[in-house]
């Protein structure tokens, strides 16, 4: 199983072995997960406790509008939970960053609160970590439940993202992953504020392994991801990790300019040989509209990149923590490097 997606695995050495005793930080981003959170955290605590007695669960409430806060507060008494409530909805990428920043274990697990990431995979992830892999991620093996448009869009997105890019982002890999402390520290050290996490996981490298899984049905509630959010995330990924759109429009502009020069030469030659007349006004109007459209689209692509630059230079933090209730048993123990 670990050889899946071998083409996307960085050429990195294995970690020093043997590993120290496992101290696991489980990061659970939660946005409107009132229906799932209590049952999931109980199940996660049982699964993590089967691997090690030293674990913490970090619940990151990303500005939920339902009763997620009350449910999380009710879990603090009997479980090794640290509850981080962000000051508003910053998005899943920022919630994951907040969890990674506050994790104390020598291994960090990122997992969703809706039961779609199977807890049964944790022992296999732990085993690969013990064998020297610094990052183990889940790959969706079956997307037949998704709509055809979403599958086509996902395939096109990864093709564009990886074309001409030295760092290849594995397709169908999500946020379900087990990371060594070294990987978490590397992600924390990256300075960018608008974070496309799937690209950052690939960029930091380290020895990685992929495990296929089939997402389970949501236990309750509705997914917060819609077409607009997915489109926004895809645009963030493309403008953060590839300059391919700029290159494409450079090529398109060059081709259109070459065609225009050739057409201009033909008009000049025709006028010299056969004289001038008033024909060709439809062609002239169509040409002006074509060039105007190409220029406006090119400016739009440039504007997306300039917008990313504008957001980054303001140096605002990726998230703000409004509440931090720390009942983690790892709070008094300094984290160890794997």
N, C-alpha and C positions, 0 to 999 in steps of 0.2 A: 504493500500500500504506500509505503514511504517513497517509492520511486515514481509515483504519479507526478506529472508536471516537472520532470527532471530537467527539461529544457529551460525552465524558469528559475532553477536553483542557482544561486550565486556560487562561484568557485571560492569557497571559504573553508578553512580548517575546522575540524570538530573542536568542541570546548574541552578544556582539561578535565580528565576523569580521575578518580570518581567524583561525582557531584556531592556537594554537602547535603545535609538533611534538608528535605523540602519544607520551605515556608511559602505557602501559596497565597497570593492576593488575587481574588476574583473580582473583576470590575464588571458591574452590571449597570449599563445606562438604561434609564427608565423615563419614558415620555408617555403619559397617559396609560400607565400599566396597572391601574387599580385592580383590574380583574385577575391579573396573573401574578403580581409581585409576591404576595405572601406565600402562595403555594410553591412558586418557583424558588424563592430563597430557601425555604425549608428543604426542598429537594436538592438544591445546590449544596447546602450545608452537609447533607447526608453523603452526597457524592464526594465532596472535597474531604470530609472527615474520614472516608474510607482510604484515602491516599496518605493523609498526614494529620496529626492532631494540631499542627501549627498552621492555621489558615485564617484569613480575614475575608469578609465580603464587603466590597465598597459599592454601595448603591448611589448612583449619581442621578438625581432628579433634575431633568433638563427642562425646567419650567412647565411641569405638567399642570393641566387645568382641571383634572379630576381629583379623586381622593388619594392619589399616589403618595402624597406627603403624609397623610394620616396613617396609611398602611405601613409605610417605611418606619415611622416613629413607633408603631406598635411592635416592630420586629427587633428593636434595640435591646429590649430587656433580656431575652433569652438566647440570643444568637451573637456570634462574633462579628458584628456589623459596624461599619463606619458609614454614616449617612452624610453625603454631600448634597446640599440643595443649591443649585445655581440661581443667580438673581433673576434670570429670565430664560427663555428658550434660546439657546445659542446654537443648537443643531447637534446631531449625533457625533460629528467629528470632534467638536469641542468637548462634549461630555466624555468621550473616550480619552481625550487628552487630559482632562481633569482627573479621571481615574488613574491613568498611568502616572501622572505627576505625584499623586498621593499614595500610591501603592508602596508597601514596605517589604514585601516578600522577595525571596531570591528567584521566584518565578511568578509571572503575571498571566492570568487567564482573562481573556475578553469574551464575554458571552451575553447574548440578548436575554431579556426577561420574559419572552413570550413562548418559551419551550420549543422554538423551532430549531435551536441548536441542541443536538442530542447529548445529554449528560453521560450516556453510555460510552462516549468517545474519550472521556477524560483519562481512564487508565492507559489507553493507547498513546495519548499525547504525553502522559507522564513517562511512559516507557521510552519513547523516542528522545525525550529530554534527558533521561538518564544515560542514553546511548551517545550523547554528545551533540544532539541537534539543539540549536539555540532558539529556533522558531518552528512551531508546528501549526499549520493552518488548515482549516477545513475548506474543501472545494465542493461546490454544489455539483453532484454527479448527474442529476436529472432535473431538467427545467421544463418538462412536458406540462406541468400544472400551470405554467405561466402562459400569457397570451402570445400569439405569434408575433405581434408587433413589438412586444417587450423583448422577446428572444432575438429578433432581428436587430433591434436598437442596441442591445447589449453586445452582440457580436460586432456590430459596426463600431461601437465605442472603443472596445479593446483593440480592434484592428487599427483605428486611428491613433490611439494612445501609444501603441507599441511600434508603429511604423517610424523608422529612422531614429528611434530612441535607444540609447545604450542600456538603460535600465528597463527591463521588461517586467510589466505588471501581470501576474498570472490571471488569466480570465477565469471568471466564476469563483474567485476567491473573495471571501467577505471578511467581516471583522471577527469571526469565530476563530480564535487562535491562542496558542500558549507561547509565551515569550520568556526567555531567560532575563535575569536582571540586567545583563549587559545590553540587551536589545532595548529594554525599557529606558535605561540611562541614555542610550543613543537617541531615542525618540524625544526624550525630554530636552536634550541639548540642541535640537534643531530650532533655529530662530524664527521660522515663519509662523504667522498668526492665522492665516486662512489655510487650514490644513486639510489636504486630501489624504486621508490616512492610508488607503490602499496603495497609493504611490509611495508614501513615506516608508511603509513596511518593506517594500521592495528596494527602496533607495538605500536603507541602512545596511542591507546585505545580511551577513552571518549565515551559518549553515542552516538550511531550512529543509523541511519535509512537508509533503502535502498528504492529507487524508480525505478521501471522498466521503461525502455523506448526502443523504436526501433530506431536505428540510421537512420537519414535521409541521402539521397544521397548528395554527395559533390556538392556544388553549382558551382564549377569551379576548374580547375587545377587537379592535380593528387596527390594521396596519396604518401607521402615520405617514407612510411613504405613498405619494401619489405621483401622477405624471409630471406635475410641475416641480416637485422636490427632486425627482429622479433626473429631470432635465437640468435643473440647477446644479446638482452634484456632478453630472457628466460635464457640464461646462466648466466647473471648477477644476475637475481633473484634467481636462484638455489644456486649459490655460495655465495650470500649475506645472504640468509635467511634459509638455511637448510644444514645440514651435511649429508643428506640422501645419496648422491652419494658416500661419503666416507664409510658409513655403508654398502651400497650395495656391494661395491668392497671388503670390509672386509669379508662379508659373502661368496661372490663368491670365493675369495682366500682360505677361510677355506674349502669350499666344494671341490674345485679342489685339495687342499693339501690332504684332507681325501681320495679322490679317488686315488690320486697318491700313498699314503701310502698303501692303500689296494691292489693296483695293484703290488706295490713293494713286499709286503708280499707274494702275490700269485706267483710271479716270483721266489722268494727265495725258497718257498716251492716246486714249480715244479722242480727247479734245484736240490734240495736235493733228491727228490724222483725219478726223471727220468733222471737226468744228464743234462749237458749243451749242447746246440747246437747253431747254428748260426741263427735260426729263430727269427723273431720279429724285424728285422731292420725297417720295415715300421712303426710298433708301436712306436719304439723308436724315429724315426724322427717326427712322428705326435705329440708325447708327448712333445718333445723339442719345436716344433712350438707352441703348445697350451700354455705351460708355459710361453714362451717368449711373446706371445700375451697378456696373462693376466697381466704379469708384466708391459709391456709397457703401457697398458691401465690404470692400476692402477697408474703408474707414471704420466700419463697424467692428471688424475683426481686430484692427489696431486698438480700437476703443476698449475692447474687452481686456486686452493685455495692459493697457494704460490704467484701467480701473483697478486691476490687481496690484499694479505698482503703487497706485494712490493709497489703496487700503493698507499695504504693507508698510509704507514709509510713515504712516501715522503711529505705528508701534503700539496700538491698543492691544490689551491682552485678549487671548482667545475666549476667555470665560471669566466670570466673577462668582465667587462662592459667597452665598448669603447665609449659609448655615452649615456648621461642621460638628456633628455629634459623633464623637469617637469612642466606640466601645470595642475597638479592635484589640485582641490579645497581643498583637505584634507592635503596639505603639511604644512599648518600653524597650524593644529589642532592635538594635541597629541591623539594617538589612545586610545580607551576605551576598557576595558575588559568586555566581555559578561558575 
